[in-house]
Amino acid sequence: MKKLLLLLAILIIILSVGQSYNLFPRFNSISSPGSQKQAVVYEESIITKVVRNSLASVVTVGIMKTTTQSGSIQIDPFNPFSPFRQIPSQQVKIDQNIGSGFAASTDGLIITNKHVVADTEASYKIVTNDDKTYNVEKIYRDPLNDIAILKTNAVGLKALPLGDSSNIELGQMAIAIGTPLGEFRNTVTVGIVSGLGRGITAGSPYEGYVEKLDNVIQTDAAISAGNSGGPLLNSSGQVVGVNTAIASEGQNIAFAIPVNIVKEILANFQSRGGSFERPYIGVRYKMIDKTTAVRNELVEGAYVLEVIAGSPAEKAGLQVEDIITEFDGQKIKGTDDQSLAKIILNKKIGDTVSLKIWRSDGIKNLSLTLEAAK
């Protein structure tokens, strides 16, 4: 018995010394150098495949406009009799890349952010991966989300497949492609999905435009100004989001609009026959919820702050301080700031709708014909 115990003790000492000096191989398939190398190679092959299949569909968005540079006064220290010289204002032509986008169809439809093409007085262009330039002919700016659809004369572009953002999970691979700083075209960065359901404020440093967005995707894939509008892809090469903003206060914090929102916008766009014009009624309003309504002896709905001259609303007889309670049979929810806008967006130009409004002298029923937004 003593001999057996002595042999066990010697065996334990030998094993301990052997492991300390790496005399014995470690049979751990997960942490072995070979498996780690295989994992890295496998991940690299996924990324390179996605990028290879997607680059031809990603575009750079550029702006073209002429602005007037204000005049100034220049001081000439070598002319004591007339030291001040007036520099007149002059026109400056701007032609620069400002954002990114991707093909949504083979006939020239491009998806980007609304804030990238916010300047309605400017002209825009796209540049493809093979250095071809196409002018943007029409722009559909969605009034509810930071998404725009561009119509170009490009043909034969490969549309990127759209995934399902409702199936995104924390930690899954995220691949971003775009033109950071408006300079480095088709830059690829890789990260993971870091957060879901975030609320942010998005905007463009070029256009001075900001918009509050809810339920966006957070990623640590490196994104900079100029990446806006580019695709955020999963490991299958499907678009899961549209890159839209970065957090200036921190590093590796970027955000993307879920692709399901893009799919809804495209479906709505196609249901209206692919029209780049959207219907409007021509009022500025503020939502009144039930609590506010009861407190002020009003009703729930959209409180009209302004009626635009010559608009469908003015023609229908809407007045300031009216409260729209129903639009074409649908009740207006005072708790949803976009309730009325959503209903209008689902209508077509030329549709005649019924309105139920509350006015100080009683309930009114009006008829309104939708026109194209100007």
C-alpha positions, 0 to 999 in steps of 0.5 A: 500500500505504501509503495502504491501511494509513493508511486502516485505521489511521484506520478503527480510530481512528474505531471506537474513539472511536465505541465510547467515546462510544456513537456506534455501536449494539451488536448484542448480543442477549443484553445489549441493554436490550430483551432484558433487559426481555423476560427480566424481564417473562417471569420476572414473568409466570411468577411471577404466574401460579404465584401466581395459580393457587396462592393458593386452595390455600395455607392458614394453620394456627392453634392453639387451646388453654388453658394454666395460667399459673403463679402469682407473687409481686408486691412492693408497695413502698407496703405496708411491713407486707405487701409481698409479694402472691401472684398466683394461677395463671390459665388463658390461652387461646391462639388464634394462627396458627403455620404454613402448609399446602396442599390435597392434595385437594378434600375437605379434606386439608391437608399441613403439617409434623408439628412445626406440629401436634405438640401432641396436646392442642391443637386446630387450625384452618386459614384459607383465602385467602378468610378462611374458617376450618375446624376440623381434625378429625383429624391423621395425623402420619407417624412417619418424617418431619416431615409431617402430614396434616390432615382438615378439613371444607373442601370445594371446595379446589383441590389443588396439583399435586405435582411430582417432586423427583428432577428438581430441579436447582440454580439452578432457580426456587423460589417459596415461599408461606406465613404468616411469623411467623404474621402475614403470610398468603400471603406470596410470596417467590422464589429458586432451589434453592441445594442438594440432599441437605442434612441439618438439624434442624427444629423449631417455636419454638411447640412446642419440637419438633425432628427430624433430617431428611436429603436436604432441599432448600436454597433462598434464597427468604426463609422465616421461622418460620410458613412451615413447612408451606407449599409450595415451587413450581417455575415450572410451579406444581407443589409440589417441597417442603414448607418446613420450616426456616431456618438461624438462623446465616445469611441466605437459607438455608432448607430444604424436604422433597422432595415425593416423600416427601409422595407416598409418605406420601399413597400409604401413607395412601390404601392404608390406606383413608384411615385417620388411625390408624397401627399400632404395636407398643408398644416403645422400641428401639435398633438394633444393627448387625453390628459392635456385635452381634459385639463384644457377642456379640449379633445384628443387629436392634432391641434392646428397651429398653422394653415399653409396658404393655397394648401389642400387644408386651406381649400378644405376650410381648416382653420388655426386652433381646429383639432383634427380628431379623425382622418378618413375614418381613422382616429388620431391618437394624441399620444403618437406624434406621427399618427397623422403623418403615418395615415397621410403617408399611406394615401395617394396624391389625388385621394379625397378624404374625410376629416372630422374636426373639433372647433370652438363652435362644435364638430365639423365634417370636411372633405379634403383632396390630397396634393403633392408636397411642394 
